[in-house]
Structures are given as C-alpha cells and as structure tokens.
Amino acid sequence: MLSRSAISRGLRHSSVHRLGALRLVASGFTPSSEQPTQEAGPAQGSSSRRPTSWLTRKLEDSPAAKSAFLKFATFMGYGSPKQVAGRRAFAMYERLCVVRPDEDKAFWQDDCHLPPTFQSWFTVVNLHVWMLTVRLRALPPPHGMNHIQALIDHFFLDVEDRVRAVLQPATPDAMVSISPHGPYTTPSAFYVVANGGKPRPKGKAPEMLVSKQMKIFKEQWAGMGMSFDVSLLRGDADMAAVIWRNLLGGRGARGIVYPSDEGTSSTQPHFRRSVNLVGGEVEKVKKIAKRGLELEEARDDGSGVHDYLPSEADKYVAYPELMVALVSYIRRELVRLQNIPDEVVMGAGVTGKEGEGVPELKFGRIVQEGRALVV
C-alpha cells in the first residue's frame, strides 16, 4: 500500500499533472481520436473530440520534427524508466479504468441502483484501479513501484480535476474541466451535475472544499484497497462482504424495512452510516458517538446510496446475484491479468511507444454475453 505522503507528493507536483504535448506524442496515441468526449448534465449525450495542442499537431505532421523532439526529451530525462512508466500508467489509467463506469453503466445504475453521482463514478474507477494495481505489484522491481505510483498519481490528479469541474463548471449547462489545458482525461456521462442548469458565479472552486473532498476520496481509496487485499486471502465470502459495504452501500445493514412495519414512511429514505463510517463524509467517531447512533443512521452522508424504501424492499432479493456477478468478475479479471506476461504489461519501455499493447489489458464486461443477470 502506498503511503499518504506519496499521494500528497503526486497531488502537489504540477509537472505530473500536465506533461503537455510530450505525454500525447511520446505515448504514441491521441486519446480523443479513440473515444468521443461526452458532456454530463443537460448537455449529456452530445459528443465532441478533445482538441490537440498546436505543438502536438505540428509534431504529428512532421516525422523529422517528432524524432528530434523525442531525442531532446530523452536527453532531458523524459526517457528514464520512471518517466516511461509514468506515461505507460497514464495510458493504462485512461484506456482501462476511466472508461469502465460508462462501459457498464446499465449494470451499475440499473442493477446495482447506484445514483448518477461523482461518488459512484469514483467508486467504480477505484475498483478497477485496485485490480490493475494487484497485477502491477507482480512486476519486477523497480518497475512495479514505478507503475503503481504513477497510476495512483494519475488517478488522484484526474479526480481533483473532475472535482473542481463539478464544484465550479466552466459553463452552467456543461460539466467540463476549467483547466486551460482541457480535461485531464475524457469526460464521463456516468454522472451529472445536480444544479448544472443554474448559473454559477465566476471563479474557481473553493480550495478548502476541494481539499475536503480529496481527503474523503483518499480515505475511500485506502479503505477499499485494504479491504479487497484482505478478501483476496480470506475468500469469496469476504470479498462479497467488501462489495456489499463499498459498492452497494451496505444497504439493509440494520434490517429490511417493509411497508407493513408500523411507523415507517414509504417516501423517506433510510440512510445507514453504521456500517461504513467514511462511506460519504469523513467524521470523527467521537463526534458520531456524541450525536447519537440513531440520529447518525437517519442522516444523509452524501454518498448518494441509502437503504431502499419500504415499497422497494423486494430489491434486496437480487443482492446474492449481484455479489456473485461482481466476485466472479473480479476473480476472472485478476486471473486474466495474471496470465498476461510482464513484458506485455510494461510495454516496450521506449519513449513514443508507451501506449502500445494497452488494449490487450482491457477489462471485460461484468456480466458476460449470453449470461443474463436476474434482478
């Protein structure tokens, strides 16, 4: 598990945040040429392509200039194993992890009933970052640590960029990055901005609010990763419990409420904070104890996931199928990644070819074709 100081270093260094034309040209691909850029919010469903920079276009049009540029970059240290691993990790993060919420959007939002929020997007991407991290740990040193550190750096830099865009969109009707360099990775249609149709004041998102949100996501990243690591050793039953707590919100932890129960409301959601104390907002346990557990359970924790209404209690019946599907998916993909040779995972290790072979690592669908999930 990476240290918190390592995460902080990755978040502070702006040089990792933007490698500019070098990251796009040296990696041998342009992300916008493969995937349409989708805006969330009222403009959701529209597509556009992320424009490349002037330098990128010039280098792509001139092989001689590109070769000279790459030689100069290598001379400046951008061809070191650590730098190559960083660009390789970016290619893997953007092509393998970022796209997963949208690729299985129907499963997450229709079957698992996850709300279309940024929290849900983060949870799904976090799961796939962990799965990829498990494979990268097996790489020979120092390649494993270089790839893992870079992958986590890119993950949190992308999360921070998206958090700023959600808290302070560039326009009131479109959720896009406010960075002059454009979004860190391809925008997603998986989540929407709650008040995206209302005018927003000009300026940047409050730094204190951004820092608080990043702290929450760092806690969730560490907690989910540790829980899944332990479940790899303890077995499928423990992994199903981790999935229930982290992906399904621990719904029904305090019992299922039925319409026939006295004093229940058919419209009031039943929030449960007793299972995962940092599932939404980061709170001190002493503060929760002082406020009272009963009041805490009934409070919205900001995660967007809560117990089903009494009229929807029958949805709990699908939980065994959901957990079996997810455990099978995780085990299947981990075995598949394990069987891929290290040379394929690391790539050529040469500047300009960091993106080659990444499609061979692509995650499969959660529910395989021909095997319907009954929910």
Phi, psi and omega per residue, in radians:
M1 nan 2.312 -3.128
L2 -1.294 2.603 -3.112
S3 -1.312 2.769 3.112
R4 -1.173 -0.569 3.115
S5 -1.128 -0.581 3.100
A6 -1.162 -0.682 3.089
I7 -1.129 -0.752 -3.120
S8 -1.085 -0.696 3.118
R9 -1.089 -0.719 -3.140
G10 -1.140 -0.604 -3.127
L11 -1.311 -0.470 -3.071
R12 -1.464 -0.536 -3.020
H13 -1.396 1.923 3.141
S14 -1.243 -0.353 3.141
S15 -1.129 -0.547 3.093
V16 -1.332 -0.562 -3.064
H17 -1.123 -0.648 -3.108
R18 -2.382 1.886 3.021
L19 -1.695 0.001 3.022
G20 1.044 -2.434 -3.065
A21 -1.137 -0.536 -3.134
L22 -1.051 -0.742 -3.107
R23 -1.122 -0.650 -3.101
L24 -1.378 -0.772 -3.076
V25 -1.330 -0.790 -3.074
A26 -1.167 -0.502 3.140
S27 -1.375 -0.131 3.019
G28 1.383 0.276 3.121
F29 -2.704 2.765 3.046
T30 -2.049 1.928 -3.046
P31 -0.931 -0.638 -3.067
S32 -1.212 -0.306 -3.134
S33 -1.400 -0.182 -3.097
E34 -1.885 -0.554 -3.039
Q35 -2.250 2.365 3.082
P36 -1.243 2.505 3.072
T37 -1.483 2.129 -3.098
Q38 -1.959 2.359 3.101
E39 -1.675 2.450 3.090
A40 -1.659 2.953 -3.134
G41 1.670 -2.684 -3.135
P42 -1.067 -0.460 -3.134
A43 -1.566 0.198 -3.090
Q44 -1.048 2.377 3.135
G45 1.862 -0.400 3.075
S46 -1.353 2.675 -3.099
S47 -2.287 2.574 3.057
S48 -2.660 2.911 -3.119
R49 -1.871 2.420 3.131
R50 -1.198 2.151 -3.109
P51 -1.240 2.493 3.079
T52 -1.500 2.802 -3.117
S53 -1.296 2.901 3.131
W54 -1.087 -0.743 -3.120
L55 -1.139 -0.697 3.125
T56 -1.079 -0.784 3.140
R57 -1.099 -0.712 3.138
K58 -1.125 -0.732 -3.123
L59 -1.223 -0.622 3.120
E60 -1.200 -0.517 -3.126
D61 -1.428 -0.271 -3.084
S62 -2.248 1.754 3.114
P63 -1.003 -0.642 -3.134
A64 -1.149 -0.754 3.130
A65 -1.167 -0.641 3.118
K66 -1.143 -0.744 3.129
S67 -1.097 -0.748 3.131
A68 -1.143 -0.674 -3.139
F69 -1.137 -0.733 -3.134
L70 -1.188 -0.629 3.088
K71 -1.136 -0.722 3.112
F72 -1.129 -0.704 3.134
A73 -1.122 -0.697 3.100
T74 -1.114 -0.714 3.109
F75 -1.084 -0.575 -3.127
M76 -1.444 -0.014 3.071
G77 1.827 -0.008 -3.113
Y78 -1.353 -0.048 3.094
G79 -1.767 0.155 3.122
S80 -1.195 2.738 3.139
P81 -0.974 -0.648 -3.133
K82 -1.189 -0.697 3.120
Q83 -1.213 -0.705 3.103
V84 -1.111 -0.721 3.097
A85 -1.102 -0.629 3.110
G86 -1.113 -0.729 3.134
R87 -1.308 -0.567 3.057
R88 -1.127 -0.746 3.131
A89 -1.116 -0.624 3.098
F90 -1.129 -0.739 3.112
A91 -1.072 -0.729 3.131
M92 -1.189 -0.738 -3.129
Y93 -1.103 -0.818 -3.071
E94 -1.254 -0.669 -3.063
R95 -1.514 -0.479 -3.032
L96 -1.822 -0.665 -2.990
C97 -1.738 -0.835 -3.051
V98 -1.068 -0.586 -3.037
V99 -1.413 -0.229 -3.005
R100 -1.132 -0.699 3.100
P101 -1.032 -0.715 -3.114
D102 -1.299 -0.594 -3.123
E103 -1.178 -0.596 3.112
D104 -2.028 0.666 -3.076
K105 -1.038 -0.719 -3.116
A106 -1.104 -0.692 3.135
F107 -1.127 -0.847 -3.063
W108 -1.199 -0.718 -3.027
Q109 -1.612 -0.525 -3.115
D110 -1.655 -0.738 -3.115
D111 -1.483 -0.819 -3.134
C112 -1.524 -0.194 3.124
H113 1.007 0.724 3.010
L114 -1.396 2.383 -3.125
P115 -1.233 2.686 -3.135
P116 -1.350 1.095 -3.098
T117 -2.031 2.871 3.098
F118 -1.133 -0.558 3.083
Q119 -1.024 -0.762 3.114
S120 -1.116 -0.755 3.116
W121 -1.034 -0.802 -3.140
F122 -1.050 -0.750 -3.102
T123 -1.086 -0.769 -3.120
V124 -1.177 -0.787 3.121
V125 -1.126 -0.691 3.124
N126 -1.034 -0.678 3.103
L127 -1.052 -0.767 -3.084
H128 -1.343 -0.517 3.012
V129 -1.103 -0.720 3.094
W130 -1.111 -0.779 -3.140
M131 -1.053 -0.708 3.115
L132 -1.221 -0.620 3.108
T133 -1.085 -0.674 3.125
V134 -1.014 -0.724 3.123
R135 -1.241 -0.677 -3.101
L136 -1.181 -0.444 3.106
R137 -1.086 -0.468 -3.091
A138 -1.426 -0.102 3.128
L139 -1.219 2.577 3.139
P140 -1.131 2.567 3.126
P141 -1.205 2.582 0.001
P142 -1.611 0.223 -3.035
H143 -1.093 -0.694 -3.118
G144 -1.044 -0.877 -3.127
M145 -1.149 -0.670 3.123
N146 -1.084 -0.771 -3.124
H147 -1.215 -0.724 -3.112
I148 -1.145 -0.818 -3.127
Q149 -1.059 -0.739 3.134
A150 -1.160 -0.708 3.128
L151 -1.060 -0.801 3.138
I152 -1.175 -0.670 3.087
D153 -1.025 -0.868 -3.126
H154 -1.089 -0.683 3.137
F155 -1.032 -0.898 -3.064
F156 -1.319 -0.512 3.040
L157 -1.182 -0.667 3.070
D158 -1.163 -0.737 3.115
V159 -1.066 -0.779 3.134
E160 -1.092 -0.722 3.115
D161 -1.085 -0.711 -3.137
R162 -1.267 -0.642 3.095
V163 -1.057 -0.777 3.116
R164 -1.091 -0.672 3.130
A165 -1.191 -0.638 3.126
V166 -1.229 -0.729 -3.117
L167 -1.311 -0.504 -3.128
Q168 -2.536 1.315 -3.131
P169 -1.061 2.671 3.140
A170 -1.142 -0.598 3.099
T171 -2.322 2.744 -3.094
P172 -1.227 -0.257 -3.051
D173 -2.059 0.234 3.128
A174 -2.633 2.342 -3.135
M175 -1.687 1.651 3.116
V176 -2.289 2.905 -3.130
S177 -1.202 2.548 3.097
I178 -1.642 0.021 3.129
S179 -1.220 2.442 3.098
P180 -1.138 -0.300 3.123
H181 -1.559 -0.007 -3.092
G182 1.567 3.105 -3.120
P183 -1.138 2.609 -3.126
Y184 -1.140 -0.714 3.022
T185 -2.385 3.106 -3.087
T186 -1.059 2.203 3.103
P187 -1.029 2.730 -3.055
S188 -2.039 2.545 3.030
A189 -1.680 0.157 -3.109
F190 -1.249 -0.582 -3.118
Y191 -2.154 2.743 -3.123
V192 -2.172 2.814 3.065
V193 -1.544 2.187 -3.020
A194 -1.011 -0.753 -3.135
N195 -2.044 0.706 -3.103
G196 -1.123 -0.341 -3.133
G197 -1.524 -0.027 -3.128
K198 -1.742 2.565 3.111
P199 -1.063 2.469 3.100
R200 -1.954 2.496 3.072
P201 -1.160 2.626 3.137
K202 -1.240 2.729 -3.136
G203 2.088 -3.079 -3.108
K204 -1.724 2.830 3.086
A205 -1.137 2.486 3.138
P206 -1.014 2.255 -3.088
E207 -1.073 -0.642 -3.129
M208 -1.105 -0.681 3.129
L209 -1.226 -0.700 3.099
V210 -1.089 -0.781 3.140
S211 -1.080 -0.690 3.131
K212 -1.127 -0.752 3.128
Q213 -1.143 -0.697 3.121
M214 -1.142 -0.611 3.086
K215 -1.118 -0.722 3.113
I216 -1.065 -0.816 -3.101
F217 -1.195 -0.578 3.095
K218 -1.149 -0.695 3.095
E219 -1.118 -0.723 -3.132
Q220 -1.189 -0.695 3.099
W221 -1.049 -0.827 -3.115
A222 -1.165 -0.743 -3.110
G223 -1.165 -0.780 3.136
M224 -1.151 -0.757 -3.123
G225 -1.072 -0.770 3.140
M226 -1.145 -0.707 -3.133
S227 -1.109 -0.759 3.134
F228 -1.219 -0.600 3.087
D229 -1.043 -0.789 3.139
V230 -1.138 -0.680 -3.102
S231 -1.165 -0.432 3.078
L232 -1.083 -0.531 -3.123
L233 -1.567 -0.595 -3.026
R234 -1.490 -0.384 3.079
G235 2.078 3.114 -3.037
D236 -1.165 -0.608 -3.135
A237 -1.099 -0.725 3.113
D238 -1.198 -0.644 3.102
M239 -1.144 -0.667 3.087
A240 -1.090 -0.653 3.101
A241 -1.160 -0.663 3.096
V242 -1.125 -0.723 3.100
I243 -1.095 -0.752 3.141
W244 -1.061 -0.757 -3.097
R245 -1.284 -0.780 -2.964
N246 -1.611 -0.588 -3.090
L247 -1.786 -0.568 -3.122
L248 -1.790 0.120 3.027
G249 1.266 0.206 -3.128
G250 1.061 0.578 -3.116
R251 -1.044 2.431 3.114
G252 1.361 0.289 -3.078
A253 -1.098 -0.596 -3.100
R254 -1.770 0.304 -3.134
G255 1.872 2.703 -3.122
I256 -1.592 2.280 -3.141
V257 -1.683 2.157 -3.125
Y258 -1.817 2.759 -3.139
P259 -1.046 -0.488 -3.092
S260 -1.346 -0.262 -3.140
D261 -1.134 2.371 -3.120
E262 -1.224 2.481 3.078
G263 1.372 0.120 3.133
T264 -1.594 2.674 3.117
S265 -1.934 2.423 -3.109
S266 -1.459 -0.108 -3.102
T267 -2.067 -0.289 -3.080
Q268 -1.515 2.073 3.106
P269 -1.108 2.634 -3.124
H270 -1.907 1.722 -3.118
F271 -1.402 2.590 -3.133
R272 -2.360 1.918 3.090
R273 -1.807 -0.044 -2.988
S274 -1.277 -0.379 -3.095
V275 -1.500 -0.938 -3.082
N276 -2.084 1.749 -3.041
L277 -1.197 -0.331 3.106
V278 -2.055 0.531 3.103
G279 -1.167 -0.506 3.095
G280 -2.193 -1.664 3.141
E281 -1.417 2.538 3.096
V282 -1.432 2.049 -3.101
E283 -2.220 2.626 3.040
K284 -1.365 2.407 -3.096
V285 -1.073 -0.646 3.128
K286 -1.093 -0.650 3.132
K287 -1.155 -0.674 3.116
I288 -1.161 -0.762 3.141
A289 -1.093 -0.646 -3.142
K290 -1.208 -0.656 -3.115
R291 -1.292 -0.515 3.135
G292 1.868 2.307 -3.072
L293 -1.135 -0.673 -3.104
E294 -1.101 -0.749 3.109
L295 -1.195 -0.625 -3.135
E296 -1.153 -0.662 3.140
E297 -1.142 -0.519 -3.091
A298 -1.572 0.004 -3.089
R299 -1.663 2.472 3.093
D300 -1.240 2.134 -3.095
D301 -1.592 0.038 3.093
G302 1.493 -0.003 -3.125
S303 -1.394 -0.369 -3.112
G304 1.510 -0.127 -3.137
V305 -1.935 2.268 3.135
H306 -2.563 2.997 3.108
D307 -1.066 2.699 3.115
Y308 -1.249 2.702 3.050
L309 -1.145 2.747 3.103
P310 -0.952 -0.611 -3.141
S311 -1.271 -0.206 -3.135
E312 -1.955 0.326 -3.065
A313 -1.065 -0.409 -3.122
D314 -1.182 -0.263 -3.138
K315 -1.198 -0.363 3.102
Y316 -1.131 -0.397 -3.122
V317 -1.065 -0.495 -3.090
A318 -1.405 -0.121 -3.068
Y319 -1.027 -0.761 3.106
P320 -1.002 -0.758 3.133
E321 -1.128 -0.687 3.140
L322 -1.125 -0.786 -3.107
M323 -1.213 -0.635 3.071
V324 -1.111 -0.758 3.139
A325 -1.075 -0.739 -3.096
L326 -1.296 -0.722 3.093
V327 -1.089 -0.767 3.117
S328 -1.080 -0.727 3.137
Y329 -1.092 -0.832 -3.109
I330 -1.110 -0.831 3.134
R331 -1.079 -0.763 -3.101
R332 -1.090 -0.772 -3.098
E333 -1.253 -0.605 3.103
L334 -1.148 -0.692 3.095
V335 -1.165 -0.721 3.121
R336 -1.072 -0.794 3.123
L337 -1.136 -0.618 3.130
Q338 -1.091 -0.611 -3.090
N339 -1.416 -0.112 3.092
I340 -1.444 2.225 -3.099
P341 -1.045 2.653 3.122
D342 -1.016 -0.630 -3.109
E343 -1.094 -0.611 3.114
V344 -1.281 -0.681 -3.137
V345 -1.133 -0.771 -3.100
M346 -1.388 -0.372 -3.106
G347 1.402 -2.930 -3.087
A348 -1.234 -0.404 -3.126
G349 1.250 0.396 -3.096
V350 -2.090 2.428 3.109
T351 -1.029 2.249 -3.127
G352 1.759 -0.166 -3.111
K353 -2.230 0.376 -3.090
E354 -1.161 -0.405 -3.114
G355 -1.581 -0.107 -3.104
E356 -1.241 2.393 3.083
G357 1.456 -0.089 3.140
V358 -1.098 -0.693 3.119
P359 -0.989 -0.443 3.128
E360 -1.209 -0.304 3.137
L361 -1.634 -0.027 -3.012
K362 -0.979 2.341 3.118
F363 -1.205 2.573 3.075
G364 -1.467 -3.134 3.109
R365 -1.348 2.634 -3.119
I366 -1.124 -0.893 3.081
V367 -1.767 1.973 -3.067
Q368 -1.168 2.635 -3.116
E369 -1.057 2.337 -3.134
G370 1.604 -0.089 3.124
R371 -2.096 1.658 -3.059
A372 -1.320 2.555 3.079
L373 -1.769 2.076 -3.134
V374 -1.485 2.067 3.130
V375 -2.328 nan nan
